[in-house]
Amino acid sequence: MSAFAHEPAAAVHPADESPAGTTVDIAVIQFGPGTDVEANLAALREEVRAAAELGAKLVVAPEYSMYSVKRLDERVVAIAEPLTGPFVSGLRGIAAEFGVHLVAGVAEAPGGDLPADRIFNTLVAATPEAEFAAIYRKVHLYDAFGFRESEVVLPGPLDPPRTFTVDGVVFGMQTCFDLRFPEGCRRIAAAGAQVLLLPAQWIPGPGKVDQWTTLLRARAIENTLYVAAADQCAPKGAGSSMIIDPTGGVVAELGEHAGIATARIDVEYLESVRATNPSLSLRRFTIGTD
């Protein structure tokens, strides 16, 4: 069976769909997944439990939460699963157990006629009913800074942005290196998203945390939306997971160690920012959502 069989349809949300006064509490979790898939799922469950106890209704985990190494190779191909596999089923179960929407990065086996020696770097958004809210396959592969993600990973299709709604707030997703391509986030904003979720394994290095912080804040400012970024902790990730408001202000952040950061998404505040700075409506160059 093809792994594409259970994908939700793409959704486009009008920018004014959420009523004023709408809020939702979210969390980004920063932990260090390793090479034991079952242990990673168990660790993720404990992080989600803690985030739910803090009141989060949506929890964002890092890229490659399923399996993580410093440099991708055939090992990640060997452990990859379809979206019907045990790890994603486990994610859906965790979301249902704690009554949250859960977003996490997985190594997806492509299936069908696609190459068996490659994976998709996939984000799964699961609902409190253990259903799929959205699926996103990383488009921009990390062929930079001495790495070649494309040797192991297939680029995701250039589909319309897949958004989903939690308690009246519209969310969209990107992954790690996608952050360096502003048109991707702009497409999500144009599709009606009010919050960008960005799981990552942001590889440490000179200046990398400064770049990470600058790019995350820029995406928030230029699109007047919230950004919630969940990175892996040190040593495989740079850490610095954070939640940023539509003015570019950092409202919650972590250092390099494991932890949880929480914040409240406030649609009334977002709309006030967009009324003061209507840059989305004033732009003269458009980016389609197709």
N, C-alpha and C positions, 0 to 999 in steps of 0.2 A: 504493500500500500504506500502511496506517495505521502510524504510528510506534509504536503500542502493541503491534505484533505480536510483538515479541521480549522482552517483559517477563518476568522470573522471577516465580514465584508468591511471595506473601507467606509469611513464615516466623515462627513464634512459638517461642521457645526457653525451656525451663524455666530458672529462675534458677540451678539447681545443675548444669546440663549440663556445664560445664567442670570437669575434674578439678583438684584442688589441685596446684600445681606448674606449671600451664600458664602459659607466657609467650609474648609475641610482640613483636618490635621494630617500631616504627612511626616514620614521619617526617611532618612537615608542611613543605611547601615554600612559600616566600614569594617570588613573583616579580611582574613587571609586564607582563602581557599587553597588547597593543595592538590595532590594527585590521587587522593582517595575519594571517589565520587560519593559513596555512602556517608563518609565522615563529613564531607562538605554539606550534604543535605541535612545531616543532623545538626551541624553548627549553624546553618542558616535557620533552621527551625527555632533554635534558642534565641537567635537575634530577632527574629520576627515576633516571638513570644514577648521579649522585652520591649520591643517597639509598640506592640499592641497594648501592653500594660501602661505605656506612656500616653496612650490615647490615639495613636496613629490609625487612620483609616486606609491609608495607602503607604506601602513600604517599598523602598527602592534598594535593591542589592547590586553589587558590582557586576561588571562584565566578567565573563568566565567564572561565575560563581560555582559552576558545575565541576570545573577542572582547570587548574592553573599551573603553568610552568613559566620560567623566565623567558624561554624561547620556544615557540611552537615547532613541533615536528610530528612524526608519524604517531607518536603516543596519543595525541589528541584525536587523531582520526580513529584510532583503535577503540577509544571509549565513547565516541559520539553515538547518539541515539536519535531516533525519530521523535517527533513531538508526542507520539503515543507511548514513548518509553517510560521506564520507571522513574527517572529523575524528574521529568516534567510532570508526570502524574503525582510525584511527591510534592512538587511546588504547588500544584493545584490543591492537594490535600492540606498543605500548610495554610494556604489562603483561607480555605474553608474552616479549618480548625480554629483559627484566631479571628475570623470574620473581617478580613482585610483584603484589599487588592494588593497583589504582590507582583513586582517586576524584578526579574533576575536574568542574567546572561547564561546561556547554555551552548554547548557544542552540539549542533544539530546534524545528524546524518541526512544528506540530501534526498536519498532514495530515487526511485524512478530511473530515468536514463542519464542522470547527472553523474559526474565522476565519483567513483567510490573512494578515491584517495584524497578527497577534499571534504571540508565541512562547511556549514554556514555558521557564522558567528551571530547568534540569534538572541533577541530579547523576547521573553514571554511575559505577558501581563495576564495574571490569573485573577478571577473574581472570587468573592466570598462564597459563591455557589459552585466553586471548583470548575468553572468554565473558562474559556479563553476570552479575554477582553480585547486583546490585540496581539499581533506578532510583528516583529520588525527584524529584518536581516540586515546587518551592517553593510552599508553601501561603499564607504571609503575605507579601503584596507590599509593597514599600517606598513607601508613600504617606505619607511623613513627611519632616520637615526640608526642605520645599520641593521634594521629588521626587515623581513620579507614575509608579511602575513599572507600575501597572495600565493606563496608556495604551498600553503596548507588550506587556505580559506577561499571559498567562492564569494564574489561580490553579490550582495542582495539585489533583487530586481528593482528597477526604478518605478515602483508602484506609486499611486497616489498616497499621501500621508495617511497612516492608520491612527486615528485618535480614539479615545474612549472617555467616558464620563463617570466620575465618582461624586455622588452627592451634589450634582449640578455643576461641577467644575470639569473643564475639558483638558485632557492630558494628551501629549504627543511624546514620541520617543526618538532618540538618536543614541549612537554608541561611540564613546571614546574619540577616535581619530576624526569622526564625522564633525566634531566640534570645530575643527580648523576650516570648515567649508560653510560659510554663513548662509549660502543659498538653501541648504538643507533645512536649517532652522526656520528660515523665512517662509519656506513652503508650509511648514507645520503651523506657523502663526497665521498664514493666509487661509489655512483650512479651519481656523477657529480655535486653535489651542490657546489656553491661558497659562499652562504650565508645561515646560520642557523637562522631561526626565532623561538623565544622561548617565547610565552606568558606564564604568570605565575600569581599565587596568592601565592607568597612566604611568608609563615606565619612568622611573626616577632618572635624574641626570641634571647636569648644570643648567640652571634657569628654567627647568621644566615646571616647577610649582608656580613660578611667576607667570609663565605662559598659560598654564591651566587656569589660574585665577583671573587673569586678564581676559582670556577668551570667554570664560563662563559669564563674567560680568558684561562683556560686550554683547553677547547673545541676548542677555536679559534687557539691556538698555535699548538696543536697536530694534527689538521686537516688542518692547514693553510687556514682557511676560515674566513669570516666575521661572527660575531654573533650579532643579534639584539634581545634584550630581553626586553619585555614590561611587567612590573609588575603592580599590583594594588598599589595604594598609601595607606598611613596609614589611618586608623588603621588596616584594614583587611589584607593589604599587607605590605611588608617591604620597598617598593619603590625601589630606586636605579636602575631604568630602565637604560639601557645603550646600546651603539653600540660599538663594539670592532673590531679592524682590524686584519688581519691574523697573525700579530706578537704578538698579545695579548695586544696591546696598546688600551687604552680607548679613543675613539675619541669624544664621546658625552655621557653625563650621567645626571641623575636627582637625587634629594634628596628624601625625604619621601613624599613630597607634590605633588599634581597633576601638570602635565606639559607635554611638548612635547620636545623630543630630535630628532635632525635630523643629517644625515650624507650622504655623497656621496660614493656609492659603485663603486670602480674603478678596472675593470678587469685587466688593464695593471699593476697596482700596485700589485694586487693579484698574477699575473703570475710572477712578479719579485721576490716576496717573495718565491714562490714555486720553482723558479729557484735557488735561493740562499740556500734555505733549502728544498730539495726535499724529505721530510720525508714520504710523501704519496707513492712515487715511490720506496723508499728504504726499506719500511717495509717488513718483511719476514713472518709475520702472516697476513692472509687475513680474511676479514669478508665479506661474500656474501651478496648480496642485496635481496635474496629471503627469 
